[in-house]
Amino acid sequence: MRIYTIRLCALIITASFLSSCSFFETLVGTEYGIYMRNDTDKRIIVWGTYNQTLGTRLPEERPAGELIVPSADLDISPFDFIMAQGRDWTKSLSDTDTIRVFVFDSEKYEETDWSAIRDQYLVLQRYDFTKAELDVLGWHISYPPSSEMKDIKMWPPYEE
């Protein structure tokens, strides 16, 4: 009986400690990230930015994109995390900010010189989201774009 009391006390102390840590808040605060669903049978690379000075151009240096496997290959959830886990975007973004999400073919991204990707704009899809649009989508997006995303500014444009 005494051993169970000690274990229960240790569990309560640990839970109290974790609930006050920013580490725990980061783990629990995943609703503030952007999640991507890959509805193709190929791996893609996704990179997002809210750098307004870039516009729709790609940066000079190859960004560290996020590899997203086909959703059918995921065991737990069809969505894979891509951007800003633990950051409260609802407080960080103004209503006029745009978040751009670029989708690349993973093989081309990894094997092609970045200057060629930039010059030829070898982007499978580019989404230009406002905070309000992401709120409507629950911060869950997909490639190819779902019908719920048809009114989002994107290149190439949405096709049914």
DSSP file (Angstrom, degrees, kcal/mol; ACC not computed):
  #  RESIDUE AA STRUCTURE BP1 BP2  ACC     N-H-->O    O-->H-N    N-H-->O    O-->H-N    TCO  KAPPA ALPHA  PHI   PSI    X-CA   Y-CA   Z-CA
    1    1 A M     >        0   0    0      0, 0.0     4,-1.7     0, 0.0     5,-0.1   0.000 360.0 360.0 360.0 -39.3    0.0    0.0    0.0
    2    2 A R  H  >  +     0   0    0      1,-0.2     4,-2.1     2,-0.2     5,-0.2   0.886 360.0  54.5 -64.7 -39.0    2.8    2.4    0.8
    3    3 A I  H  > S+     0   0    0      1,-0.2     4,-2.3     2,-0.2    -1,-0.2   0.872 107.3  50.7 -63.6 -37.8    4.5    1.8   -2.6
    4    4 A Y  H  > S+     0   0    0      2,-0.2     4,-2.4     1,-0.2    -1,-0.2   0.873 108.7  51.9 -67.6 -37.1    1.3    2.8   -4.4
    5    5 A T  H  X S+     0   0    0     -4,-1.7     4,-2.2     2,-0.2    -2,-0.2   0.902 110.5  48.2 -64.4 -41.6    1.0    6.0   -2.3
    6    6 A I  H  X S+     0   0    0     -4,-2.1     4,-2.5     2,-0.2    -2,-0.2   0.921 112.6  48.2 -65.1 -44.7    4.6    6.9   -3.2
    7    7 A R  H  X S+     0   0    0     -4,-2.3     4,-2.4     1,-0.2    -2,-0.2   0.902 111.2  50.7 -63.4 -40.8    4.0    6.2   -6.9
    8    8 A L  H  X S+     0   0    0     -4,-2.4     4,-2.3     2,-0.2    -1,-0.2   0.913 111.1  48.3 -63.9 -42.5    0.8    8.3   -6.8
    9    9 A C  H  X S+     0   0    0     -4,-2.2     4,-2.5     2,-0.2    -2,-0.2   0.916 111.5  50.0 -63.2 -43.1    2.6   11.2   -5.2
   10   10 A A  H  X S+     0   0    0     -4,-2.5     4,-2.5     1,-0.2    -2,-0.2   0.903 110.7  50.1 -62.4 -41.0    5.4   11.0   -7.7
   11   11 A L  H  X S+     0   0    0     -4,-2.4     4,-2.6     2,-0.2    -1,-0.2   0.907 111.2  48.2 -63.9 -42.7    2.8   11.0  -10.6
   12   12 A I  H  X S+     0   0    0     -4,-2.3     4,-2.3     2,-0.2    -2,-0.2   0.911 112.9  47.8 -65.4 -42.8    1.0   14.1   -9.1
   13   13 A I  H  X S+     0   0    0     -4,-2.5     4,-2.3     2,-0.2    -2,-0.2   0.923 113.1  48.2 -64.5 -44.5    4.3   16.0   -8.7
   14   14 A T  H  X S+     0   0    0     -4,-2.5     4,-2.8     2,-0.2     5,-0.2   0.923 112.1  48.8 -62.1 -45.2    5.4   15.1  -12.2
   15   15 A A  H  X S+     0   0    0     -4,-2.6     4,-2.2     1,-0.2    -1,-0.2   0.898 111.4  50.1 -62.5 -40.4    2.1   16.1  -13.7
   16   16 A S  H  X S+     0   0    0     -4,-2.3     4,-0.7     2,-0.2    -1,-0.2   0.908 112.2  47.9 -63.7 -41.8    2.2   19.4  -11.8
   17   17 A F  H >< S+     0   0    0     -4,-2.3     3,-0.9     1,-0.2     4,-0.4   0.942 113.1  46.9 -64.4 -48.5    5.7   20.1  -13.0
   18   18 A L  H >< S+     0   0    0     -4,-2.8     3,-1.2     1,-0.3     6,-0.4   0.868 105.8  58.5 -63.9 -36.9    4.9   19.3  -16.6
   19   19 A S  H 3< S+     0   0    0     -4,-2.2    -1,-0.3     1,-0.3    -2,-0.2   0.723 108.1  47.4 -68.5 -18.1    1.8   21.4  -16.7
   20   20 A S  T << S+     0   0    0     -3,-0.9    -1,-0.3    -4,-0.7     2,-0.3   0.472  94.7  96.7 -98.3  -2.3    3.8   24.5  -15.7
   21   21 A C  S <> S-     0   0    0     -3,-1.2     4,-1.7    -4,-0.4     5,-0.1  -0.622  71.8-137.8 -91.6 145.3    6.6   23.9  -18.3
   22   22 A S  H  > S+     0   0    0     -2,-0.3     4,-2.4     1,-0.2     5,-0.2   0.800 105.7  64.8 -67.0 -27.4    6.7   25.6  -21.7
   23   23 A F  H  > S+     0   0    0      2,-0.2     4,-2.1     1,-0.2    -1,-0.2   0.936 103.7  45.2 -58.1 -47.0    7.8   22.2  -23.0
   24   24 A F  H  > S+     0   0    0     -6,-0.4     4,-2.7     1,-0.2     5,-0.3   0.901 111.1  53.0 -63.5 -41.2    4.5   20.8  -22.1
   25   25 A E  H  X S+     0   0    0     -4,-1.7     4,-2.5     1,-0.2    -1,-0.2   0.874 107.8  52.0 -63.0 -36.5    2.7   23.8  -23.6
   26   26 A T  H  < S+     0   0    0     -4,-2.4    -1,-0.2     2,-0.2    -2,-0.2   0.917 111.5  46.2 -65.1 -43.0    4.6   23.3  -26.8
   27   27 A L  H >< S+     0   0    0     -4,-2.1     3,-0.6     1,-0.2    -2,-0.2   0.918 120.1  38.8 -65.2 -42.7    3.5   19.7  -27.0
   28   28 A V  H >< S+     0   0    0     -4,-2.7     3,-0.5     1,-0.2    -2,-0.2   0.798 105.1  69.8 -77.2 -28.9   -0.1   20.5  -26.2
   29   29 A G  G ><  +     0   0    0     -4,-2.5     3,-1.8    -5,-0.3    57,-0.7   0.079  57.4 120.4 -81.5  26.8   -0.1   23.7  -28.3
   30   30 A T  G X   +     0   0    0     -3,-0.6     3,-1.7     1,-0.3    -1,-0.2   0.637  54.9  80.8 -68.2 -11.6    0.1   21.9  -31.6
   31   31 A E  G <  S+     0   0    0     -3,-0.5    -1,-0.3     1,-0.3    -2,-0.1   0.669  84.6  64.2 -66.3 -12.1   -3.2   23.4  -32.7
   32   32 A Y  G <  S+     0   0    0     -3,-1.8    57,-0.5     2,-0.1    -1,-0.3   0.468  89.4  85.2 -89.7  -1.6   -1.2   26.5  -33.5
   33   33 A G  S <  S-     0   0    0     -3,-1.7     2,-0.5    -4,-0.1    51,-0.2  -0.403  82.0-112.3 -90.9 172.6    0.8   24.8  -36.3
   34   34 A I  E     -A   83   0A   0     49,-1.8    48,-2.6    -2,-0.1    49,-1.3  -0.914  31.1-157.1-104.3 133.4   -0.1   24.3  -39.9
   35   35 A Y  E     -Ab  81 140A   0    104,-2.6   106,-3.1    -2,-0.5     2,-0.4  -0.904   1.3-154.2-116.0 140.4   -0.7   20.7  -40.9
   36   36 A M  E     -Ab  80 141A   0     44,-3.2    44,-3.2    -2,-0.4     2,-0.5  -0.925   3.8-156.9-117.6 136.0   -0.4   19.3  -44.4
   37   37 A R  E     - b   0 142A   0    104,-2.0   106,-2.7    -2,-0.4     2,-0.8  -0.958   9.7-152.9-108.8 126.0   -2.2   16.3  -45.9
   38   38 A N  E     + b   0 143A   0     -2,-0.5    33,-3.3    40,-0.5    34,-0.4  -0.854  15.2 178.5-101.6 101.6   -0.4   14.7  -48.9
   39   39 A D        +     0   0    0    104,-3.1     2,-0.2    -2,-0.8    -1,-0.1  -0.028  54.0  87.4 -95.7  31.1   -3.1   13.0  -51.0
   40   40 A T  S    S-     0   0    0      2,-0.3    32,-0.3   103,-0.2    31,-0.2  -0.621  83.5-119.9-113.0 179.0   -0.7   11.8  -53.7
   41   41 A D  S    S+     0   0    0     -2,-0.2     2,-0.3    29,-0.1    -2,-0.0   0.277  89.3  78.7-101.4  10.6    1.4    8.7  -53.9
   42   42 A K  S    S-     0   0    0     27,-0.1    -2,-0.3    26,-0.0     2,-0.2  -0.832  84.7-107.7-117.1 155.6    4.7   10.6  -54.0
   43   43 A R        -     0   0    0     -2,-0.3    63,-1.7    26,-0.1    64,-0.3  -0.576  38.2-165.5 -76.4 142.4    6.7   12.3  -51.3
   44   44 A I  E     -CD  68 105B   0     24,-2.3    24,-3.2    -2,-0.2     2,-0.4  -0.883  17.2-135.5-126.1 159.7    6.6   16.1  -51.3
   45   45 A I  E     -CD  67 104B   0     59,-2.5    59,-3.0    -2,-0.3     2,-0.4  -0.964  22.3-165.3-112.9 133.0    8.7   18.9  -49.7
   46   46 A V  E     +CD  66 103B   0     20,-2.5    20,-3.4    -2,-0.4     2,-0.4  -0.962   9.2 178.8-122.9 136.4    6.8   21.8  -48.2
   47   47 A W  E     - D   0 102B   0     55,-2.3    55,-3.4    -2,-0.4     2,-0.3  -0.999   6.9-168.0-136.3 133.3    8.2   25.1  -47.2
   48   48 A G  E     + D   0 101B   0     -2,-0.4     2,-0.3    53,-0.2    53,-0.2  -0.910   8.8 170.3-123.3 150.1    6.2   28.0  -45.7
   49   49 A T  E     - D   0 100B   0     51,-2.6    51,-3.2    -2,-0.3    -2,-0.0  -0.991  30.1-163.3-149.9 153.4    7.0   31.6  -45.1
   50   50 A Y        +     0   0    0     -2,-0.3     2,-0.9    49,-0.2    48,-0.2   0.012  49.1 134.4-123.0  26.1    5.3   34.8  -44.1
   51   51 A N    >>  -     0   0    0      1,-0.2     3,-0.9    49,-0.1     4,-0.6  -0.668  39.2-165.7 -73.2 105.6    8.2   37.0  -45.3
   52   52 A Q  T 34 S+     0   0    0     -2,-0.9     3,-0.3     1,-0.2    -1,-0.2   0.724  78.6  66.8 -71.8 -21.7    6.3   39.6  -47.2
   53   53 A T  T 34 S+     0   0    0      1,-0.2    -1,-0.2     2,-0.1    -2,-0.1   0.762  94.3  58.8 -73.4 -22.8    9.3   41.0  -49.0
   54   54 A L  T X4 S-     0   0    0     -3,-0.9     3,-1.7     1,-0.2    -1,-0.2   0.832  80.4-176.4 -71.6 -31.4    9.7   37.8  -51.0
   55   55 A G  T 3<  -     0   0    0     -4,-0.6    -1,-0.2    -3,-0.3    -4,-0.1  -0.523  68.6 -29.1  64.4-134.1    6.3   38.0  -52.6
   56   56 A T  T 3  S+     0   0    0     -2,-0.2    -1,-0.2     2,-0.1    -2,-0.1   0.401 114.4 107.8 -94.9   2.2    5.8   34.9  -54.7
   57   57 A R  S <  S-     0   0    0     -3,-1.7    -3,-0.0     1,-0.1    61,-0.0  -0.330  72.0-116.6 -75.1 160.6    9.5   34.5  -55.5
   58   58 A L        -     0   0    0     60,-0.1    -1,-0.1     1,-0.1     4,-0.1  -0.697  38.6 -98.5 -91.8 151.5   11.6   31.8  -54.0
   59   59 A P        -     0   0    0      0, 0.0    -1,-0.1     0, 0.0    59,-0.1  -0.186  27.9-112.4 -68.4 163.3   14.5   32.8  -51.7
   60   60 A E  S    S+     0   0    0      2,-0.1     2,-0.3    58,-0.0    58,-0.1   0.897 102.6  50.7 -61.7 -42.2   18.1   33.0  -52.9
   61   61 A E  S    S-     0   0    0      1,-0.1     0, 0.0    53,-0.0     0, 0.0  -0.743 101.6 -98.3-100.4 146.8   19.2   30.0  -50.8
   62   62 A R        -     0   0    0     -2,-0.3     2,-0.1    -4,-0.1    -2,-0.1  -0.451  43.7-135.1 -61.5 121.9   17.5   26.7  -50.7
   63   63 A P        -     0   0    0      0, 0.0     2,-1.4     0, 0.0    -1,-0.1  -0.402  21.5-104.0 -76.8 157.9   15.2   26.7  -47.6
   64   64 A A        -     0   0    0     -2,-0.1     2,-0.0     2,-0.0   -18,-0.0  -0.683  49.8-166.2 -80.8  94.1   15.0   23.7  -45.3
   65   65 A G        -     0   0    0     -2,-1.4     2,-0.5   -18,-0.1   -18,-0.2  -0.247  19.7-110.7 -78.3 170.4   11.7   22.3  -46.4
   66   66 A E  E     -C   46   0B   0    -20,-3.4   -20,-2.5    -2,-0.0     2,-0.4  -0.905  24.5-130.6-107.0 124.6    9.7   19.7  -44.6
   67   67 A L  E     -C   45   0B   0     -2,-0.5     2,-0.5   -22,-0.2   -22,-0.2  -0.604  23.6-168.1 -74.7 127.6    9.3   16.2  -46.1
   68   68 A I  E     -C   44   0B   0    -24,-3.2   -24,-2.3    -2,-0.4    38,-0.1  -0.971   6.6-152.5-120.8 118.3    5.7   15.0  -46.2
   69   69 A V        -     0   0    0     -2,-0.5   -31,-0.4   -26,-0.2   -26,-0.1  -0.409  41.4 -75.1 -81.2 162.2    5.0   11.4  -47.0
   70   70 A P    >   -     0   0    0      0, 0.0     3,-2.1     0, 0.0     4,-0.4  -0.330  41.9-125.7 -56.4 138.2    1.8   10.3  -48.7
   71   71 A S  G >  S+     0   0    0    -33,-3.3     3,-1.4     1,-0.3   -32,-0.1   0.800 108.5  65.9 -59.2 -29.6   -1.0   10.4  -46.1
   72   72 A A  G 3  S+     0   0    0    -34,-0.4    -1,-0.3   -32,-0.3   -33,-0.1   0.743  97.7  56.2 -64.3 -21.1   -1.9    6.8  -46.8
   73   73 A D  G <  S+     0   0    0     -3,-2.1     2,-0.3     5,-0.1    -1,-0.3   0.538  85.2  99.7 -87.2  -7.9    1.6    5.9  -45.4
   74   74 A L    <   -     0   0    0     -3,-1.4     6,-0.0    -4,-0.4    -3,-0.0  -0.649  56.8-160.0 -85.2 134.8    0.9    7.6  -42.0
   75   75 A D  S    S+     0   0    0     -2,-0.3    -1,-0.1     1,-0.0    -4,-0.0   0.870  82.4  25.8 -79.0 -39.0   -0.2    5.3  -39.1
   76   76 A I  S    S+     0   0    0      1,-0.3    -2,-0.0     3,-0.1    -1,-0.0   0.938 124.9   7.8 -97.0 -56.0   -1.8    7.8  -36.8
   77   77 A S        -     0   0    0      2,-0.2    -1,-0.3     1,-0.1    -2,-0.0  -0.955  56.2-133.2-132.7 146.1   -3.1   10.8  -38.6
   78   78 A P  S    S+     0   0    0      0, 0.0   -40,-0.5     0, 0.0     2,-0.4   0.585  89.3  79.7 -73.9  -6.5   -3.5   11.7  -42.3
   79   79 A F        -     0   0    0    -42,-0.2     2,-0.4    -8,-0.1   -42,-0.2  -0.835  64.2-159.8-105.7 139.8   -2.0   15.1  -41.5
   80   80 A D  E     -A   36   0A   0    -44,-3.2   -44,-3.2    -2,-0.4     2,-0.1  -0.932  27.3-111.0-115.7 140.0    1.7   15.8  -41.1
   81   81 A F  E     +A   35   0A   0     -2,-0.4   -46,-0.2   -46,-0.2     3,-0.1  -0.442  40.7 164.2 -71.7 139.0    3.0   18.8  -39.3
   82   82 A I  E     +     0   0A   0    -48,-2.6     2,-0.4     1,-0.3   -34,-0.2   0.670  50.4  28.7-124.5 -27.4    4.8   21.5  -41.5
   83   83 A M  E    S-A   34   0A   0    -49,-1.3   -49,-1.8     1,-0.1    -1,-0.3  -0.972 103.5 -15.1-152.8 128.8    5.1   24.8  -39.8
   84   84 A A    >   -     0   0    0     -2,-0.4     3,-1.8   -51,-0.2     5,-0.2   0.816  57.9-166.4  62.3  45.0    5.5   26.6  -36.5
   85   85 A Q  T 3  S+     0   0    0      1,-0.3    -1,-0.2   -52,-0.1   -55,-0.2  -0.408  75.9  16.6 -60.7 134.1    4.5   24.0  -33.9
   86   86 A G  T 3  S+     0   0    0    -57,-0.7     2,-0.5     1,-0.3    -1,-0.3   0.386  97.1 117.0  84.9  -4.1    4.0   25.6  -30.5
   87   87 A R    <   -     0   0    0     -3,-1.8     2,-1.5   -57,-0.1    -1,-0.3  -0.840  66.0-132.6 -99.2 133.1    3.7   29.2  -31.9
   88   88 A D    >>  +     0   0    0     -2,-0.5     3,-1.5     1,-0.2     4,-1.3  -0.656  26.8 178.2 -86.0  90.2    0.4   30.9  -31.5
   89   89 A W  H 3> S+     0   0    0     -2,-1.5     4,-2.2   -57,-0.5    -1,-0.2   0.765  73.6  71.4 -64.1 -25.7   -0.2   32.2  -35.0
   90   90 A T  H 34 S+     0   0    0      1,-0.2    -1,-0.3     2,-0.2    -2,-0.1   0.782 109.9  33.2 -63.7 -24.0   -3.5   33.7  -33.9
   91   91 A K  H <4 S+     0   0    0     -3,-1.5    -1,-0.2     1,-0.1    -2,-0.2   0.670 117.5  54.7 -99.9 -22.6   -1.6   36.3  -31.9
   92   92 A S  H  < S+     0   0    0     -4,-1.3     2,-0.3     2,-0.0    -2,-0.2   0.778  99.2  65.2 -84.2 -28.2    1.5   36.6  -34.3
   93   93 A L     <  -     0   0    0     -4,-2.2     2,-0.2    -5,-0.1    37,-0.0  -0.746  68.2-143.9-103.5 142.7   -0.3   37.4  -37.5
   94   94 A S    >   -     0   0    0     -2,-0.3     3,-1.1     1,-0.1    37,-0.4  -0.508  36.1-103.0 -89.5 170.1   -2.3   40.5  -38.4
   95   95 A D  T 3  S+     0   0    0      1,-0.2    37,-0.2    -2,-0.2    36,-0.1   0.685 121.2  51.8 -67.4 -16.9   -5.4   40.2  -40.7
   96   96 A T  T 3  S+     0   0    0     34,-0.1    -1,-0.2    35,-0.1     2,-0.0   0.526  85.1 108.0 -98.3  -6.6   -3.4   41.5  -43.6
   97   97 A D    <   -     0   0    0     -3,-1.1    34,-0.5     1,-0.0     2,-0.4  -0.359  56.5-148.2 -70.1 151.2   -0.4   39.1  -43.4
   98   98 A T  E     - E   0 130B   0    -48,-0.2     2,-0.6    32,-0.1    32,-0.2  -0.980   3.6-155.7-120.6 132.8   -0.1   36.3  -45.9
   99   99 A I  E     - E   0 129B   0     30,-3.0    30,-3.1    -2,-0.4     2,-0.5  -0.945  14.2-157.0-104.4 122.7    1.4   32.9  -45.3
  100  100 A R  E     -DE  49 128B   0    -51,-3.2   -51,-2.6    -2,-0.6     2,-0.5  -0.867   6.3-167.3-102.7 132.4    2.8   31.4  -48.4
  101  101 A V  E     -DE  48 127B   0     26,-2.3    26,-2.7    -2,-0.5     2,-0.4  -0.980   4.7-161.5-120.8 122.1    3.2   27.6  -48.6
  102  102 A F  E     -DE  47 126B   0    -55,-3.4   -55,-2.3    -2,-0.5     2,-0.5  -0.860   1.4-158.4-105.0 135.9    5.3   26.1  -51.4
  103  103 A V  E     -DE  46 125B   0     22,-2.9    21,-2.3    -2,-0.4    22,-1.3  -0.964  14.0-178.4-117.1 128.7    4.9   22.5  -52.4
  104  104 A F  E     -D   45   0B   0    -59,-3.0   -59,-2.5    -2,-0.5     2,-0.4  -0.898  36.9-105.4-123.5 151.8    7.8   20.7  -54.3
  105  105 A D  E  >  -D   44   0B   0     17,-0.3     4,-2.6    -2,-0.3   -61,-0.2  -0.661  34.6-137.7 -68.0 126.9    8.3   17.3  -55.8
  106  106 A S  H  > S+     0   0    0    -63,-1.7     4,-2.2    -2,-0.4     5,-0.2   0.868  99.0  52.0 -63.6 -37.5   10.8   15.8  -53.3
  107  107 A E  H  > S+     0   0    0    -64,-0.3     4,-2.2     2,-0.2     5,-0.2   0.942 113.7  42.9 -64.9 -46.2   13.0   14.2  -55.9
  108  108 A K  H  > S+     0   0    0      1,-0.2     4,-2.3     2,-0.2    -2,-0.2   0.904 113.3  53.4 -64.3 -40.6   13.4   17.4  -57.9
  109  109 A Y  H  < S+     0   0    0     -4,-2.6    -1,-0.2     1,-0.2    -2,-0.2   0.900 116.7  37.5 -60.7 -41.5   13.9   19.4  -54.7
  110  110 A E  H  < S+     0   0    0     -4,-2.2    -1,-0.2    -5,-0.2    -2,-0.2   0.785 126.1  35.2 -82.8 -28.2   16.7   17.1  -53.6
  111  111 A E  H  < S+     0   0    0     -4,-2.2     2,-0.4    -5,-0.2    -2,-0.2   0.619 100.5  80.1-105.2 -14.5   18.3   16.4  -57.0
  112  112 A T  S  < S-     0   0    0     -4,-2.3     5,-0.0    -5,-0.2     2,-0.0  -0.755  86.0-105.0-101.1 141.1   18.0   19.7  -58.9
  113  113 A D    >>  -     0   0    0     -2,-0.4     4,-1.8     1,-0.1     3,-0.7  -0.362  29.2-127.1 -58.8 137.4   20.2   22.7  -58.4
  114  114 A W  H 3> S+     0   0    0      1,-0.3     4,-2.7     2,-0.2     5,-0.2   0.851 107.8  58.5 -60.5 -36.2   18.3   25.4  -56.5
  115  115 A S  H 3> S+     0   0    0      1,-0.2     4,-3.0     2,-0.2    -1,-0.3   0.875 106.6  49.1 -63.0 -34.9   19.0   28.1  -59.1
  116  116 A A  H <> S+     0   0    0     -3,-0.7     4,-2.5     2,-0.2    -1,-0.2   0.895 110.1  50.7 -68.8 -39.9   17.2   25.9  -61.7
  117  117 A I  H  X>S+     0   0    0     -4,-1.8     5,-1.8     2,-0.2     4,-0.6   0.919 115.6  43.3 -62.2 -42.7   14.3   25.4  -59.3
  118  118 A R  H ><5S+     0   0    0     -4,-2.7     3,-0.6     3,-0.2    -2,-0.2   0.955 116.1  45.9 -65.5 -51.4   14.1   29.2  -58.8
  119  119 A D  H 3<5S+     0   0    0     -4,-3.0    -2,-0.2     1,-0.2    -3,-0.2   0.868 122.7  35.3 -64.1 -38.0   14.6   30.1  -62.5
  120  120 A Q  H 3<5S-     0   0    0     -4,-2.5    -1,-0.2    -5,-0.2     3,-0.2   0.450 103.3-130.8 -94.2  -1.5   12.1   27.5  -63.8
  121  121 A Y  T <<5 -     0   0    0     -4,-0.6     2,-2.5    -3,-0.6    -3,-0.2   0.945  27.7-169.9  47.8  59.0    9.8   28.0  -60.8
  122  122 A L      < +     0   0    0     -5,-1.8     2,-0.5    -6,-0.2   -17,-0.3  -0.386  31.7 140.8 -79.2  64.1    9.6   24.2  -60.3
  123  123 A V        -     0   0    0     -2,-2.5   -19,-0.2    -3,-0.2     3,-0.1  -0.925  44.1-159.1-109.7 126.8    6.8   24.5  -57.7
  124  124 A L  S    S-     0   0    0    -21,-2.3     2,-0.3    -2,-0.5   -20,-0.2   0.912  79.4  -8.5 -68.6 -41.5    4.0   21.9  -57.8
  125  125 A Q  E     -E  103   0B   0    -22,-1.3   -22,-2.9    19,-0.0     2,-0.4  -0.988  56.3-161.6-156.1 144.3    1.7   24.3  -55.8
  126  126 A R  E     -EF 102 155B   0     29,-2.6    29,-2.3    -2,-0.3     2,-0.4  -0.992  11.2-164.4-130.4 127.0    1.8   27.6  -54.0
  127  127 A Y  E     -EF 101 154B   0    -26,-2.7   -26,-2.3    -2,-0.4     2,-0.6  -0.896   7.8-160.2-108.5 139.0   -0.8   28.7  -51.6
  128  128 A D  E     -EF 100 153B   0     25,-2.8    25,-0.7    -2,-0.4     2,-0.3  -0.885  23.4-174.9-117.9  96.7   -1.2   32.3  -50.3
  129  129 A F  E     -E   99   0B   0    -30,-3.1   -30,-3.0    -2,-0.6     2,-0.3  -0.689  18.4-152.7 -97.8 142.3   -3.2   32.1  -47.1
  130  130 A T  E  >  -E   98   0B   0     -2,-0.3     4,-2.1   -32,-0.2     5,-0.2  -0.681  35.5-109.8 -94.8 164.1   -4.6   34.8  -44.9
  131  131 A K  H  > S+     0   0    0    -34,-0.5     4,-2.4   -37,-0.4     5,-0.2   0.908 120.0  54.0 -59.1 -42.4   -5.1   34.1  -41.2
  132  132 A A  H  > S+     0   0    0    -37,-0.2     4,-2.0     1,-0.2    -1,-0.2   0.888 107.4  50.2 -62.0 -39.5   -8.8   34.1  -41.7
  133  133 A E  H  > S+     0   0    0      1,-0.2     4,-1.8     2,-0.2    -1,-0.2   0.908 111.0  48.4 -66.5 -41.0   -8.6   31.5  -44.5
  134  134 A L  H  <>S+     0   0    0     -4,-2.1     5,-2.7     1,-0.2     4,-0.5   0.877 108.2  55.4 -66.0 -36.2   -6.5   29.2  -42.3
  135  135 A D  H ><5S+     0   0    0     -4,-2.4     3,-1.1     1,-0.2    -2,-0.2   0.925 107.1  49.5 -59.6 -44.4   -8.9   29.7  -39.4
  136  136 A V  H 3<5S+     0   0    0     -4,-2.0    -1,-0.2     1,-0.3    -2,-0.2   0.876 112.9  47.4 -62.5 -37.4  -11.8   28.5  -41.7
  137  137 A L  T ><5S-     0   0    0     -4,-1.8     3,-1.2    -5,-0.1    -1,-0.3   0.462 112.4-119.6 -82.9  -0.9   -9.7   25.4  -42.7
  138  138 A G  T < 5 -     0   0    0     -3,-1.1    -3,-0.2    -4,-0.5    -2,-0.1   0.751  62.5 -71.3  67.4  22.5   -8.7   24.7  -39.1
  139  139 A W  T 3 <S+     0   0    0     -5,-2.7  -104,-2.6     1,-0.2     2,-0.5   0.722 108.1 123.2  62.7  24.2   -5.1   25.2  -40.1
  140  140 A H  E <   +b   35   0A   0     -3,-1.2     2,-0.2    -6,-0.3    -1,-0.2  -0.976  35.5 171.7-116.2 120.7   -5.2   21.9  -42.0
  141  141 A I  E     -b   36   0A   0   -106,-3.1  -104,-2.0    -2,-0.5     2,-0.3  -0.757  12.7-152.8-123.7 169.3   -4.3   22.1  -45.7
  142  142 A S  E     -b   37   0A   0     -2,-0.2  -104,-0.2  -106,-0.2     4,-0.2  -0.968  15.0-109.9-143.8 158.5   -3.8   19.5  -48.4
  143  143 A Y  E    S+b   38   0A   0   -106,-2.7  -104,-3.1    -2,-0.3  -103,-0.2  -0.998 106.7  34.7-130.2 130.7   -2.0   18.8  -51.6
  144  144 A P  S    S-     0   0    0      0, 0.0  -105,-0.1     0, 0.0  -107,-0.1   0.680 118.4-100.4 -60.7 163.8   -3.5   18.7  -54.1
  145  145 A P        -     0   0    0      0, 0.0    -2,-0.1     0, 0.0    14,-0.1  -0.267  35.0-130.3 -62.2 140.0   -5.9   21.3  -52.9
  146  146 A S    >   -     0   0    0     -4,-0.2     3,-1.6     1,-0.1     4,-0.2  -0.336  28.0-102.5 -80.0 167.9   -9.2   20.1  -51.5
  147  147 A S  G >  S+     0   0    0      1,-0.3     3,-1.3     2,-0.2     4,-0.2   0.797 122.5  64.0 -62.6 -27.4  -12.5   21.5  -52.6
  148  148 A E  G 3  S+     0   0    0      1,-0.2     3,-0.3     2,-0.1    -1,-0.3   0.708 102.6  50.3 -67.1 -18.3  -12.6   23.4  -49.3
  149  149 A M  G X  S+     0   0    0     -3,-1.6     3,-2.1     1,-0.2    -1,-0.2   0.357  76.1 107.9 -99.1   4.0   -9.5   25.3  -50.5
  150  150 A K  T <  S+     0   0    0     -3,-1.3     8,-0.3     1,-0.3    -1,-0.2   0.743  79.0  49.3 -60.3 -26.2  -10.9   26.3  -54.0
  151  151 A D  T 3  S+     0   0    0     -3,-0.3    -1,-0.3    -4,-0.2     2,-0.2   0.423  86.7 107.9 -93.7   1.5  -11.3   30.0  -53.1
  152  152 A I  S <  S-     0   0    0     -3,-2.1     2,-0.4     1,-0.1     6,-0.3  -0.545  83.1-106.5 -75.7 142.1   -7.8   30.3  -51.7
  153  153 A K  E     +F  128   0B   0    -25,-0.7   -25,-2.8    -2,-0.2     2,-0.3  -0.582  61.2 151.8 -67.5 125.1   -5.3   32.3  -53.8
  154  154 A M  E     -F  127   0B   0     -2,-0.4   -27,-0.2   -27,-0.2     4,-0.1  -0.982  40.8-104.5-153.4 160.2   -3.0   29.7  -55.3
  155  155 A W  E    S+F  126   0B   0    -29,-2.3   -29,-2.6    -2,-0.3    -2,-0.0  -0.996 105.8  30.1-134.7 132.7   -0.8   28.9  -58.3
  156  156 A P  S    S-     0   0    0      0, 0.0    -1,-0.2     0, 0.0   -30,-0.2   0.708 111.4-110.6 -63.3 160.6   -1.6   27.0  -60.4
  157  157 A P        -     0   0    0      0, 0.0    -2,-0.1     0, 0.0    -4,-0.1  -0.129  39.3 -85.0 -61.1 157.2   -5.2   27.8  -59.9
  158  158 A Y        -     0   0    0     -8,-0.3     2,-0.4    -6,-0.3   -12,-0.0  -0.358  45.2-169.8 -63.0 136.9   -7.6   25.3  -58.4
  159  159 A E              0   0    0    -14,-0.1    -1,-0.0    -3,-0.1    -9,-0.0  -0.995 360.0 360.0-128.9 138.5   -9.2   22.8  -60.8
  160  160 A E              0   0    0     -2,-0.4    -1,-0.1   -13,-0.0   -13,-0.1   0.466 360.0 360.0 -83.9 360.0  -12.0   20.4  -60.0
